[in-house]
Amino acid sequence: MDEKSSSSSHHRLLIVLLTVVLFGVIMIQYVCPSRDPYIAEDGALVRFIPRFNFTTADLNRVVDFNIKGDDVIVFLHIQKTGGTTFGRHLVRNIQLERPCECHAGQKKCTCYRPGKKDTWLFSRFSTGWSCGLHADWTELTRCVPLRMDSREVLENLRNYYYITILRDPVSRYLSEWRHVQRGATWKASLHVCDGRSPTLTELPSCYSGDDWSGCSLPEFMDCPYNLANNRQTRMLADLSLVGCYNVSVMSEDERWAVLLESAKHNLRSMAFFGLTEYQRKTQYLFERTFNLEFITPFTQVNGTRASSVEVPPKTQQRILQLNRWDVELYEYARDLFLQRFQVARQQERRQAREKRQQERRRLRGSFPFLPFFFFFFF
């Protein structure tokens, strides 16, 4: 009888231990918060003070992107903003039911929807430069629907979600200068506005040869027709509002004031935009906006060719003056971007807190007998 009693006690103790372990696993899995990969990003916002007032709709940017339906993400790629890196993330680094097919030696990937042979992504690395090299907002919004309809005829209208990446204006300007200095021209850009490309009178060239390789920074800054000046503002604005490239329609200051307001409006209306200087926050906001996840985290690379250029203070001031509209746009974009990140993180923490509370209530309802269980066996 003593052996049976001892064996029975051991069995009861084993059952109790297994129950405790099981209960602990459930508590850890459902109640305790998981490791937050973006916790470090919150600390960087401690000293951020918002300057602009935005509506709730401007800050709560989440779209119902249906990759299995007819929705299309359109990437507006502005030169020297880190768009090439981000564009590769879109085709190679997103967790998808049907990943993009990318083959060695080919510049473009095939990004089909699950179960269909039509694309969900309009970008350099998926559809190529279908609307022209580095097409801007004016070109893309007119061209993309026509190009998509020529590829795939649908009964339903598509939803187009425009996205872009912006960069600090001085760094971007210096990066473009270094790129042009090495021989880049972007001569294939169409600059179509109101149905036509600009004439040579409307958009003169800054150089007479095949390219502008070897140009010095002063030469680059001295050209009054240089499209590098305030490029981000121009490429995000509706150029038809100012007569396209016909600068005689209004004064220069009036023209750029209209373009700046248009660029701000279009930026607010876009489904998403990121900033090169905030890679992890850019990743977070994209994932939250489209309910998609990247496979590997973004990395912040600050050691670029532009960062290696030593610019005297006087030259830097001139670059700022040449790009004063981009400077204003970037400050506006940065403020909106960081406010969106703050709001998204607050919402995420609130949702996580509510979920933990629900799990605690559910667990209490699932294990009402647990105190009696321990009392009975002990």
C-alpha positions as CSV (number, residue, x, y, z in Angstrom):
1,M,0.0,0.0,0.0
2,D,2.9,2.3,0.8
3,E,4.4,1.7,-2.7
4,K,1.1,2.4,-4.3
5,S,0.6,5.5,-2.3
6,S,4.1,6.7,-3.2
7,S,3.6,6.0,-6.9
8,S,0.2,7.8,-6.8
9,S,1.8,10.8,-5.2
10,H,4.5,10.9,-7.8
11,H,1.9,10.8,-10.6
12,R,0.0,13.6,-9.0
13,L,3.1,15.7,-8.7
14,L,4.1,15.0,-12.3
15,I,0.6,16.1,-13.5
16,V,0.9,19.3,-11.4
17,L,4.3,20.1,-12.8
18,L,3.2,19.5,-16.4
19,T,0.1,21.7,-15.8
20,V,2.3,24.5,-14.4
21,V,4.7,24.2,-17.4
22,L,1.8,24.2,-19.9
23,F,0.1,27.2,-18.2
24,G,3.4,29.1,-18.1
25,V,4.0,28.5,-21.8
26,I,0.5,29.8,-22.6
27,M,1.0,32.8,-20.4
28,I,4.3,33.7,-22.1
29,Q,2.9,33.2,-25.6
30,Y,-0.3,35.1,-25.2
31,V,0.1,37.5,-22.3
32,C,3.8,38.6,-22.2
33,P,4.7,41.2,-24.9
34,S,7.1,39.9,-27.6
35,R,10.4,41.5,-28.4
36,D,9.8,44.8,-30.2
37,P,12.3,45.3,-33.1
38,Y,11.5,49.0,-33.4
39,I,11.9,50.0,-29.8
40,A,15.2,51.8,-30.6
41,E,13.4,53.9,-33.1
42,D,11.1,55.3,-30.4
43,G,14.0,56.8,-28.5
44,A,15.2,58.8,-31.5
45,L,11.9,60.8,-31.3
46,V,12.3,62.1,-27.8
47,R,13.4,65.5,-29.0
48,F,11.1,65.7,-32.0
49,I,8.7,68.6,-31.8
50,P,6.0,68.7,-34.5
51,R,5.9,72.0,-36.5
52,F,2.9,71.3,-38.8
53,N,-0.7,70.5,-38.1
54,F,-2.1,67.5,-40.0
55,T,-5.5,65.9,-40.1
56,T,-6.2,62.5,-38.6
57,A,-6.6,61.2,-42.2
58,D,-3.1,62.5,-43.1
59,L,-1.6,60.7,-40.1
60,N,-3.5,57.4,-40.1
61,R,-2.2,56.1,-43.4
62,V,-3.3,52.5,-43.8
63,V,-4.6,51.2,-47.1
64,D,-6.6,48.1,-47.9
65,F,-4.1,46.8,-50.5
66,N,-5.5,43.7,-52.2
67,I,-2.6,42.0,-54.0
68,K,-5.0,39.3,-55.2
69,G,-7.4,41.8,-56.7
70,D,-6.7,44.7,-59.0
71,D,-4.6,47.0,-56.8
72,V,-1.2,48.4,-58.0
73,I,1.6,50.0,-56.2
74,V,3.3,52.7,-58.3
75,F,6.8,53.7,-57.3
76,L,7.8,57.3,-58.2
77,H,11.6,57.0,-58.3
78,I,13.4,60.4,-57.8
79,Q,17.1,60.4,-58.8
80,K,19.7,59.9,-56.0
81,T,17.2,59.4,-53.1
82,G,18.1,55.8,-52.4
83,G,15.3,54.7,-54.7
84,T,17.3,51.9,-56.3
85,T,17.9,50.2,-53.0
86,F,14.2,50.6,-52.0
87,G,13.1,49.4,-55.4
88,R,15.2,46.2,-54.9
89,H,13.5,45.7,-51.6
90,L,10.1,45.8,-53.3
91,V,11.0,42.9,-55.7
92,R,13.4,40.8,-53.6
93,N,12.7,41.4,-50.0
94,I,8.9,41.2,-49.3
95,Q,7.2,38.1,-47.9
96,L,4.7,37.1,-50.5
97,E,2.5,34.2,-51.3
98,R,3.9,34.4,-54.8
99,P,7.3,36.1,-54.7
100,C,8.6,38.1,-57.6
101,E,10.7,36.0,-60.0
102,C,14.1,37.6,-60.4
103,H,16.8,36.0,-62.5
104,A,20.6,36.7,-62.6
105,G,21.6,39.0,-65.4
106,Q,18.1,40.4,-65.9
107,K,17.3,43.9,-64.7
108,K,13.5,43.3,-64.3
109,C,11.6,40.9,-62.2
110,T,8.2,39.3,-62.8
111,C,5.8,40.3,-60.0
112,Y,2.6,38.5,-60.6
113,R,-0.4,38.2,-58.3
114,P,-1.2,34.8,-56.8
115,G,-3.0,32.7,-59.4
116,K,-2.9,35.4,-62.1
117,K,-0.5,36.7,-64.7
118,D,-0.9,40.4,-64.1
119,T,1.4,42.6,-62.0
120,W,0.8,44.3,-58.7
121,L,3.9,46.5,-58.9
122,F,4.7,49.3,-61.4
123,S,8.4,50.2,-60.9
124,R,11.8,50.2,-62.5
125,F,12.6,46.6,-61.4
126,S,9.2,45.1,-62.4
127,T,7.7,46.9,-65.4
128,G,10.8,48.9,-66.3
129,W,10.8,52.6,-67.3
130,S,7.4,52.1,-69.0
131,C,6.5,55.8,-68.7
132,G,10.0,57.2,-69.3
133,L,13.2,57.3,-67.4
134,H,12.5,58.6,-63.9
135,A,9.0,59.7,-64.8
136,D,7.6,62.3,-62.4
137,W,4.2,62.7,-60.8
138,T,2.8,64.6,-63.8
139,E,3.9,61.8,-66.1
140,L,3.0,58.8,-64.0
141,T,-0.5,59.8,-63.1
142,R,-1.3,60.2,-66.8
143,C,0.7,57.3,-68.2
144,V,0.3,54.5,-65.7
145,P,-3.4,53.8,-66.2
146,L,-2.9,53.7,-70.0
147,R,0.1,51.4,-69.7
148,M,-1.6,49.0,-67.4
149,D,-4.7,48.9,-69.6
150,S,-2.6,48.1,-72.6
151,R,-1.0,45.2,-70.7
152,E,-4.1,43.8,-69.0
153,V,-7.7,44.6,-69.8
154,L,-9.9,44.5,-66.8
155,E,-13.6,45.0,-66.2
156,N,-13.1,46.7,-62.8
157,L,-11.1,49.9,-62.2
158,R,-7.7,49.5,-60.6
159,N,-6.7,51.2,-57.4
160,Y,-3.3,52.9,-57.8
161,Y,-1.2,53.4,-54.7
162,Y,1.6,55.9,-55.3
163,I,4.8,55.8,-53.2
164,T,8.1,57.5,-53.2
165,I,11.3,58.1,-51.3
166,L,12.8,61.5,-50.4
167,R,16.2,62.6,-49.3
168,D,17.9,65.5,-47.5
169,P,18.2,68.1,-50.4
170,V,21.9,68.9,-49.9
171,S,23.0,65.3,-49.8
172,R,20.8,64.4,-52.8
173,Y,22.1,67.4,-54.8
174,L,25.7,66.5,-54.1
175,S,25.0,62.9,-55.0
176,E,23.5,63.9,-58.3
177,W,26.5,66.1,-59.1
178,R,28.9,63.2,-58.5
179,H,26.7,61.0,-60.6
180,V,26.7,63.5,-63.5
181,Q,30.4,64.0,-63.1
182,R,30.9,60.3,-63.8
183,G,28.9,60.6,-67.1
184,A,25.2,60.2,-66.2
185,T,22.8,62.3,-68.2
186,W,19.3,60.9,-68.0
187,K,18.8,62.1,-71.6
188,A,16.2,59.4,-72.1
189,S,13.8,61.2,-69.7
190,L,10.7,62.4,-71.6
191,H,9.5,65.2,-69.3
192,V,6.0,64.9,-70.8
193,C,3.5,67.4,-69.6
194,D,0.1,68.2,-71.2
195,G,0.7,65.7,-73.9
196,R,4.2,66.7,-75.1
197,S,7.9,67.0,-74.2
198,P,9.4,70.4,-73.7
199,T,11.2,72.2,-76.5
200,L,14.9,73.1,-76.3
201,T,13.9,76.6,-75.7
202,E,11.8,75.6,-72.7
203,L,14.4,73.2,-71.4
204,P,17.9,74.0,-72.6
205,S,20.8,71.7,-71.9
206,C,23.5,72.5,-69.4
207,Y,26.3,71.0,-71.6
208,S,27.1,70.8,-75.4
209,G,28.7,67.4,-75.7
210,D,27.4,63.9,-75.1
211,D,27.5,64.3,-71.4
212,W,28.7,66.5,-68.6
213,S,31.4,64.3,-67.2
214,G,34.1,66.0,-65.3
215,C,32.1,69.0,-64.4
216,S,33.1,70.8,-61.3
217,L,30.6,71.6,-58.5
218,P,30.6,75.4,-59.3
219,E,29.9,74.6,-63.0
220,F,27.0,72.3,-61.9
221,M,25.6,75.0,-59.7
222,D,26.0,77.8,-62.3
223,C,23.6,76.3,-64.9
224,P,20.3,78.0,-64.5
225,Y,18.5,75.1,-66.3
226,N,19.9,72.4,-64.1
227,L,17.0,70.0,-63.2
228,A,18.9,69.0,-60.1
229,N,17.8,72.2,-58.5
230,N,14.6,71.6,-56.5
231,R,14.2,68.2,-58.3
232,Q,12.1,66.6,-55.5
233,T,9.6,69.5,-55.5
234,R,9.3,69.5,-59.3
235,M,8.9,65.8,-59.6
236,L,6.2,65.6,-57.0
237,A,4.2,68.5,-58.3
238,D,1.6,68.8,-61.0
239,L,3.5,70.7,-63.6
240,S,0.4,71.5,-65.7
241,L,-0.6,74.0,-62.9
242,V,2.3,76.3,-64.0
243,G,2.3,75.8,-67.7
244,C,4.6,72.8,-67.7
245,Y,8.2,73.9,-68.7
246,N,7.1,77.3,-70.1
247,V,8.6,79.6,-67.4
248,S,7.1,82.7,-69.0
249,V,3.6,81.9,-67.7
250,M,4.4,83.5,-64.3
251,S,7.2,84.8,-62.2
252,E,9.8,82.3,-60.8
253,D,8.8,82.8,-57.2
254,E,5.1,82.5,-58.0
255,R,5.8,79.4,-60.1
256,W,7.8,77.6,-57.4
257,A,5.3,78.6,-54.7
258,V,2.6,76.9,-56.7
259,L,4.8,73.8,-57.3
260,L,5.6,73.6,-53.6
261,E,2.0,73.6,-52.5
262,S,1.2,71.0,-55.2
263,A,4.1,68.8,-54.1
264,K,3.0,69.0,-50.5
265,H,-0.6,68.1,-51.5
266,N,0.5,65.1,-53.6
267,L,2.9,63.9,-50.9
268,R,0.1,63.9,-48.3
269,S,-2.2,62.1,-50.7
270,M,0.3,59.4,-51.6
271,A,-0.3,56.0,-50.0
272,F,3.2,56.1,-48.6
273,F,6.5,57.9,-48.7
274,G,9.8,57.1,-46.9
275,L,12.9,59.1,-46.1
276,T,16.4,57.9,-46.9
277,E,17.7,59.2,-43.6
278,Y,15.3,56.9,-41.6
279,Q,15.5,53.5,-43.1
280,R,14.0,51.5,-40.2
281,K,11.1,53.9,-39.8
282,T,10.6,53.7,-43.6
283,Q,10.4,50.0,-43.4
284,Y,8.0,50.1,-40.4
285,L,5.6,52.5,-42.1
286,F,5.5,50.7,-45.4
287,E,4.8,47.4,-43.6
288,R,2.0,48.9,-41.6
289,T,0.5,50.9,-44.5
290,F,0.3,47.9,-46.9
291,N,0.1,45.0,-44.4
292,L,3.2,43.5,-46.0
293,E,6.4,42.4,-44.3
294,F,10.0,42.5,-45.5
295,I,12.2,39.5,-45.0
296,T,15.3,41.2,-43.8
297,P,15.5,44.5,-42.0
298,F,16.6,47.7,-43.8
299,T,20.0,49.1,-42.9
300,Q,21.1,52.7,-42.5
301,V,24.1,53.4,-44.8
302,N,25.4,56.9,-44.2
303,G,28.8,56.5,-45.9
304,T,27.8,57.5,-49.4
305,R,29.8,59.4,-52.1
306,A,27.9,62.5,-51.3
307,S,28.8,62.3,-47.6
308,S,32.5,62.0,-48.5
309,V,32.5,65.4,-50.3
310,E,33.9,68.2,-48.2
311,V,31.8,71.3,-49.0
312,P,32.9,74.7,-47.7
313,P,30.2,76.5,-45.7
314,K,29.8,79.2,-48.4
315,T,29.2,76.5,-51.0
316,Q,26.8,74.7,-48.8
317,Q,24.8,77.9,-48.3
318,R,24.6,78.3,-52.1
319,I,23.3,74.8,-52.5
320,L,20.7,75.5,-49.9
321,Q,19.6,78.6,-51.7
322,L,19.5,76.8,-55.1
323,N,17.3,74.1,-53.5
324,R,15.3,76.3,-51.0
325,W,12.0,74.8,-52.2
326,D,13.3,71.3,-51.8
327,V,14.5,72.3,-48.3
328,E,11.0,73.5,-47.4
329,L,9.4,70.4,-48.9
330,Y,11.8,68.1,-47.0
331,E,11.1,69.8,-43.7
332,Y,7.4,69.4,-44.3
333,A,7.8,65.8,-45.4
334,R,10.1,64.9,-42.4
335,D,7.5,66.4,-40.0
336,L,4.7,64.4,-41.5
337,F,6.8,61.3,-41.7
338,L,7.8,61.4,-38.0
339,Q,4.3,62.3,-36.9
340,R,2.9,59.3,-38.8
341,F,5.5,57.1,-37.2
342,Q,4.6,58.3,-33.7
343,V,0.8,57.8,-34.3
344,A,1.4,54.3,-35.8
345,R,3.5,53.3,-32.8
346,Q,1.0,54.6,-30.3
347,Q,-1.8,52.7,-32.1
348,E,0.4,49.5,-32.2
349,R,1.1,49.7,-28.4
350,R,-2.6,50.3,-27.6
351,Q,-3.6,47.4,-29.8
352,A,-1.0,45.2,-28.1
353,R,-2.2,46.3,-24.7
354,E,-5.9,45.5,-25.6
355,K,-4.9,42.1,-27.0
356,R,-3.0,41.2,-23.8
357,Q,-6.0,42.2,-21.7
358,Q,-8.3,40.1,-23.8
359,E,-5.9,37.1,-23.5
360,R,-5.8,37.5,-19.7
361,R,-9.6,37.5,-19.6
362,R,-9.8,34.5,-21.9
363,L,-7.2,32.6,-19.8
364,R,-9.1,33.4,-16.6
365,G,-12.2,32.0,-18.3
366,S,-10.4,28.9,-19.6
367,F,-8.7,28.0,-16.3
368,P,-11.2,28.9,-13.5
369,F,-10.4,25.6,-11.8
370,L,-6.7,26.2,-11.5
371,P,-6.6,27.4,-7.9
372,F,-8.8,24.5,-6.8
373,F,-6.6,22.2,-8.8
374,F,-3.5,23.1,-6.8
375,F,-5.4,23.1,-3.5
376,F,-6.7,19.6,-4.2
377,F,-3.3,18.1,-5.0
378,F,-1.4,19.8,-2.3
